[in-house]
Amino acid sequence: MTREVGEDVESLIVYSTETCGMCFALKSWLRSWNVPYDEVDISRDGEARSFVRRVARGYLSVPTVRLPDGRILVEPRRADLAAALGLPA
């Protein structure tokens, strides 16, 4: 079940699709920093697709990242994600 915006989650969640190059790059970057994450493919999960639409102002913008503290980053720049995770840019 997809949680609501602002609700804390146990791990970082990456909402993506199989064909998204930006998603692939973001997940690769997270792995390079040993940042654990859960992945949700919005093309296969209608609830997740609706969630992404809500937080991305009606768009199916991926990658969308939900941080453990509940913050949402839509198509984040690497520097913004690094700052949110306390990593060097």
N, C-alpha and C positions, 0 to 999 in steps of 0.2 A: 504494500500500500504506500502510495506517495503521500508524504506529510505536507502540511500547509506551509506557506511562506512564513519565515521567521521562526518556525518551530525547530528546536534543536534536534539534530540527528546524531547518531553514534559515530558515523564516519563521513568522510568527504564523498559526495555523490557526483558523478559526471553523467549528465544527460547527453546522449550522442546518437549518431546513426552510423551504420557500417560504412557508408560511402563518404563520410565527412573527413576531409583531409586535415582540417583544423583540429578536429577531435582526436585524430590519430596522433598529431604532433603534441597536443596537450597531454594525452595519456602517456606518451613516450617521455615527455619532460617530467611528469610526476614520477614515473618509474625510475628515471635517472637520479632523482632525489630520494628514492625509497619512501615516497609518500603513498600510504595505502589509500585505496579508493574503491568504491562500488560503482559499477557502470549500469546505466539503464538505457536501453535502446528505445527511443521514442517511436520508432517505426513499428515496434512490436508491442508497445504498452500504451494503450489508449489513455489511461489515467495519467501517466507520465507526460504524454503528448499534451493533454489538457493543462497540466501544471506548467509546462514550458510556455504554452500560449499565454497563460495568465501572467507569468513573471516577465515575459518578453513583449508585453504590450500587443498581443495578438499574433505575434510571429512565432514560427517554429525555429527559433534561433538556437543553434548548437555550435560549439559546446556551451551548455549551461552548467554551472557548478554550484552545488549547495555545500557550504562549509559546515563543519560540525556545530558551530555556534548559531546556525540558522541564516547567516548572510547568503545572498544569492549573487553570483557574478554571471552575467550573460555575455557570451563571447569575450571572455576576459583576455586582456593583454597579459603576456607572461609576467611582466613587471608587477602588474596589479595582483595577480595570483600569488606571486612570490611574496609580496608585501603582506597579503592577507594570511599567508601561511608562516610568516616570520622567516622566510628564506632570503638569501642574497639574490638580487636581481640578475 
